[in-house]
Amino acid sequence: MKITRATCWRQAIPLTRPYTIAFATRDAVELLFAHIETDGGHVGLGSASPAPDITGEDEDASYGALANGLKELHGEDPRQLGRLCRQTADRLPETPAARAAIDMALHDLLGQILEVPVVDLLGRCHDALPTSITIGIKSTEEALEEAQEYLDRGFRHLKVKTGTDLEADAERLRALRAAVGPEIAIRIDGNQGYDLAAARTLGPLARELDLELIEQPLPRGAEKDLRQLDGDLRALVAADESIHDAADAWSLSVPEADGNPACGILNIKLMKCGGMTGARAIATIAETAGMDLMWGCMDESVISIAAALHAAFASPRTRYLDLDGSFDLAREPAQGGFVIENGMMRPLDRPGLGVRLAGEQTP
């Protein structure tokens, strides 16, 4: 069995709901897509969402790397998954989103060939988990209105972007907790927007409002400051921008004198770590260190969201999902991958990632 065709394309997609985070406002995304075929008629799909401030690559660099990486697959046996993923990582060290697209397409392809879902190929640990849905930085009134919309759609875990103004953040979060009551989980994402002094105040706020977790309060590179937070607060922190690969995960997992590591939760994004292979390396460290896993995303296609979900459900330390990145795409080139009911996500029981190109979309 051989790979006979490997192609890619790019597509700019507006967002139905533009949003603001601590360092940017976004109203559109450019996604990249990978399509790999074999002489047996099997097809594997992958997708990338590059972002210079997150993955370190812009769309042009990522697309060039993706095209070059796919060329190297011609004539290869897709059943040699591990070798092909390692070689892709070696060839594309500076473009993790491009690597991720190839990596997930190869996993999808092998699942298709073996006629099993990727999650079962990797070793399923979970069947269904709730995902959060994100409220960007906006006025309290707008945040409450959006939260009610999400509750009406069945979501029970809300993630609120913060990090530009601590006082305004606290006011908005207090109003939100009062509006939604104690049964709804609220997590916050500072997107590196706080300094150490502000981050220290998040402990009392978390206790007051029963916050589920606090994502990346301090900038990447300030991990020493992160370790100065109280152990109880560090246990609530989910490292995001601070973790790109297994080496970062290893560094963050080293315990302090109080027995706690730098954070309690590692946030894995396939775009940061180069796909399912890199994600599983981080997940192994989390399992060894006894740390929890959160699986996040950017604005992404259902292809890469499905890949993250399959990897998450094959990881025993998975506790949190934040896989809402396809919800606000105005157009979606693919379909399938997962179902979501009342905020609960589960992968489809189909071979591979369970995704296919939608309508007349062709590579």
C-alpha positions in Angstrom: 0.0 0.0 0.0 1.4 3.4 -1.0 0.5 7.1 -0.9 -0.2 8.2 -4.4 -1.4 11.8 -3.9 -0.8 14.4 -1.2 -2.1 17.9 -1.8 -3.0 21.0 0.2 -5.0 24.2 -0.2 -5.8 27.3 1.9 -9.1 29.0 2.6 -9.9 32.4 4.3 -13.0 32.0 6.5 -14.8 34.9 8.3 -16.1 34.4 11.8 -19.7 34.8 12.6 -18.9 36.3 16.0 -15.6 38.3 16.1 -14.0 38.2 19.5 -11.4 40.0 21.6 -8.7 38.5 23.8 -6.0 40.1 25.9 -3.7 40.9 22.9 -5.8 40.8 19.8 -9.2 41.0 18.1 -10.1 38.5 15.4 -12.9 38.5 12.8 -11.5 35.9 10.3 -9.1 33.1 10.0 -7.1 31.5 7.2 -7.1 27.7 7.4 -4.9 25.2 5.6 -6.0 21.8 4.5 -4.1 18.5 3.7 -5.5 15.6 1.6 -3.6 12.3 1.4 -4.7 9.4 -0.9 -3.5 5.9 -1.3 -3.5 3.4 -4.1 -6.3 1.6 -2.3 -8.6 4.6 -2.4 -8.3 5.6 1.2 -8.3 9.3 2.1 -6.8 11.1 5.1 -7.6 14.7 6.0 -5.8 17.3 8.1 -6.0 21.0 8.8 -3.8 23.8 10.2 -4.6 27.1 11.8 -1.3 28.9 12.0 -0.9 32.1 14.1 2.4 33.9 14.5 1.7 34.9 18.1 0.9 31.3 19.0 2.5 28.8 16.7 5.4 31.1 15.5 4.5 30.8 11.8 2.4 32.9 9.5 0.0 31.5 6.8 2.6 31.7 4.0 5.3 30.0 5.9 3.0 27.3 7.1 1.5 26.7 3.7 4.9 26.4 2.1 6.0 23.9 4.8 2.8 21.9 4.4 3.2 21.6 0.7 6.9 20.5 1.0 6.1 18.1 3.8 3.3 16.5 1.8 5.6 16.0 -1.2 7.9 13.8 0.9 5.0 11.4 1.5 4.6 10.2 -2.1 5.3 6.5 -2.4 5.4 6.0 1.4 3.5 3.2 3.1 0.9 4.9 5.4 0.9 1.9 7.8 4.3 3.1 9.0 2.7 5.9 11.0 5.3 6.4 13.7 8.2 6.8 11.2 6.3 9.1 8.9 5.2 11.4 11.8 8.8 11.5 13.2 10.2 12.3 9.8 7.6 15.1 9.3 8.6 16.6 12.7 12.3 16.5 11.7 11.6 18.2 8.4 9.3 20.9 9.7 10.7 21.9 13.1 9.6 25.6 12.8 6.1 25.1 11.6 4.1 23.2 14.1 0.7 23.9 12.6 1.8 22.5 9.2 3.2 19.5 11.0 -0.1 19.1 12.8 -2.1 19.0 9.5 0.1 16.2 8.1 0.3 14.3 11.4 -3.5 14.2 11.8 -4.0 13.3 8.1 -1.7 10.3 8.5 -3.6 9.2 11.6 -6.9 9.6 9.8 -5.5 7.6 6.9 -4.3 4.7 9.1 -7.7 4.6 10.9 -9.4 4.4 7.5 -7.2 1.6 6.4 -7.7 -0.4 9.6 -11.4 0.5 9.7 -11.3 1.8 13.3 -11.7 5.2 14.9 -8.4 6.8 15.7 -9.4 7.1 19.4 -9.6 3.3 19.5 -6.4 2.9 17.5 -4.7 4.9 20.3 -6.6 3.4 23.2 -9.8 4.9 24.2 -10.1 6.2 27.9 -13.3 8.3 27.6 -16.6 8.2 25.7 -18.0 11.7 26.2 -16.9 14.9 28.1 -18.3 18.5 28.3 -16.6 21.3 26.4 -16.5 24.9 27.4 -17.6 27.7 25.0 -15.8 31.0 25.0 -17.0 34.5 25.8 -14.5 37.2 24.6 -13.6 40.4 26.3 -16.6 42.7 26.1 -18.9 44.7 28.3 -20.7 43.0 31.2 -24.1 43.4 29.5 -22.8 41.8 26.3 -21.1 39.0 28.2 -24.3 38.2 30.2 -26.4 38.2 26.9 -23.9 35.8 25.3 -23.8 33.6 28.3 -27.5 33.2 28.3 -27.4 32.3 24.6 -24.9 29.5 25.4 -26.9 28.2 28.3 -30.0 28.1 26.1 -28.0 25.9 23.7 -27.2 23.5 26.4 -23.6 24.4 27.4 -22.8 24.2 31.1 -19.1 25.3 31.0 -18.3 28.9 30.2 -14.8 30.2 29.4 -14.4 33.9 29.9 -11.5 35.8 28.3 -9.8 38.3 30.7 -6.4 39.9 31.1 -6.8 43.6 30.0 -8.2 45.2 33.2 -8.3 43.2 36.4 -11.0 45.4 38.1 -13.3 45.2 35.0 -12.6 41.5 34.8 -13.7 40.9 38.4 -16.8 43.0 38.0 -17.8 41.1 34.9 -17.1 37.7 36.5 -19.1 38.6 39.6 -22.1 39.6 37.5 -21.8 36.5 35.4 -21.7 34.2 38.5 -24.7 36.0 39.9 -26.6 35.5 36.7 -25.9 31.9 35.9 -25.9 30.5 39.5 -23.6 28.0 41.2 -24.3 25.0 38.9 -22.6 26.5 35.8 -18.8 26.0 35.6 -16.9 29.2 34.9 -13.2 29.2 33.8 -11.2 32.2 32.8 -8.4 32.7 30.3 -6.0 35.6 30.9 -4.1 35.0 27.7 -0.8 36.2 29.3 -2.4 39.6 30.3 -1.6 39.8 34.0 1.6 40.6 35.9 2.5 38.7 39.1 0.8 41.1 41.5 -2.5 40.9 39.6 -2.2 37.1 39.3 -1.9 36.8 43.0 -5.3 38.4 43.5 -6.9 35.7 41.3 -6.7 33.2 44.2 -9.2 35.0 46.4 -11.4 35.8 43.3 -11.3 32.1 42.3 -12.5 31.1 45.8 -15.2 33.8 45.9 -16.6 32.8 42.5 -15.8 29.1 42.5 -13.8 29.3 39.3 -13.1 26.0 37.6 -9.6 26.9 36.4 -7.4 29.9 35.4 -5.8 29.6 32.0 -2.4 31.3 31.4 -2.5 34.3 33.7 1.2 35.3 33.1 3.2 35.7 29.9 5.2 32.9 28.4 8.7 33.3 29.8 7.4 34.2 33.2 7.3 30.6 34.5 9.5 31.6 37.5 6.8 34.1 38.5 4.2 31.4 38.1 6.1 29.3 40.6 5.8 32.2 43.2 2.0 31.8 43.3 0.5 29.9 46.2 0.3 26.2 45.7 -3.5 26.2 45.8 -3.6 28.8 43.1 -1.0 27.1 41.0 -3.2 23.9 41.1 -5.9 25.9 39.3 -3.6 27.3 36.6 -3.7 25.7 33.1 -0.5 26.5 31.2 -1.3 27.3 27.6 1.1 29.7 25.8 3.8 28.4 28.3 3.6 24.9 26.8 4.4 24.1 23.2 6.1 20.7 23.4 7.1 17.9 25.7 10.2 19.8 26.9 7.9 22.6 28.2 5.6 20.0 29.8 8.6 18.4 31.6 9.8 21.7 32.9 6.4 22.7 34.2 5.9 19.4 35.9 8.9 19.7 38.2 7.6 20.2 41.8 8.5 23.1 44.1 9.4 22.7 47.7 5.7 22.5 48.6 5.3 19.5 46.4 3.3 21.3 43.7 4.5 21.8 40.1 4.4 25.2 38.4 0.8 24.6 37.4 -1.9 21.9 37.9 -3.1 21.6 34.3 -1.4 21.4 30.9 -3.4 22.8 28.0 -2.6 20.9 24.8 -3.3 22.5 21.4 -2.4 20.4 18.3 -1.3 23.6 16.5 1.3 24.3 19.1 2.8 20.9 19.5 2.7 19.7 15.9 -0.2 17.3 16.0 -1.4 14.1 17.7 2.1 12.7 18.1 3.4 15.8 19.9 0.2 15.9 22.0 0.6 12.3 23.1 4.1 13.0 24.2 2.9 15.8 26.5 0.0 13.6 27.7 2.5 10.9 28.7 4.4 13.4 30.9 1.1 14.6 32.5 0.2 11.0 33.3 3.6 10.4 34.8 3.5 13.6 36.9 -0.1 13.2 37.9 -1.1 16.5 36.2 -4.5 17.1 34.6 -4.9 17.8 30.9 -7.0 20.4 29.1 -7.4 20.2 25.3 -7.8 23.6 23.6 -7.9 25.0 20.1 -7.9 28.1 18.0 -10.4 29.0 15.3 -10.2 25.6 13.5 -12.0 23.3 11.1 -13.9 20.3 12.4 -11.0 18.2 11.0 -8.5 19.4 13.6 -11.1 19.7 16.3 -11.9 16.0 15.7 -8.2 15.1 15.8 -7.8 16.9 19.2 -10.9 15.1 20.5 -9.6 11.7 19.5 -6.3 12.4 21.1 -8.0 13.7 24.3 -10.2 10.7 24.6 -7.1 8.4 24.4 -5.4 10.2 27.3 -6.3 9.0 30.9 -5.4 12.4 32.4 -7.9 14.4 30.3 -10.2 16.3 32.5 -11.2 19.5 30.5 -12.2 20.2 26.9 -12.2 23.6 25.3 -12.8 22.5 21.8 -15.2 25.2 20.5 -13.0 26.5 17.7 -15.2 25.4 14.8 -18.4 26.8 16.2 -18.1 30.4 14.8 -16.8 29.6 11.3 -19.0 31.2 8.7 -18.1 28.3 6.3 -16.8 24.8 7.0 -15.1 22.9 4.3 -15.5 19.6 6.1 -18.2 17.8 8.1 -18.5 15.0 10.7 -15.8 14.3 13.2 -17.9 14.6 16.4 -21.3 15.3 17.8 -22.2 17.7 20.6 -25.3 17.5 22.6 -26.0 19.8 25.5 -22.4 20.8 25.6 -21.2 17.1 25.7 -18.8 16.1 22.9 -18.0 12.6 21.6 -16.3 11.4 18.4 -18.3 9.7 15.7 -18.0 5.9 15.6 -16.5 6.0 12.1 -13.1 4.9 10.8 -10.3 7.4 11.1 -11.3 10.8 12.4 -14.8 10.4 11.0 -14.5 13.5 8.8 -15.1 14.1 5.1 -15.1 17.1 2.8 -18.4 18.9 2.6 -20.4 19.4 -0.6 -18.5 20.3 -3.7 -15.3 21.0 -1.8 -12.3 19.4 -3.6 -8.6 19.6 -2.9 
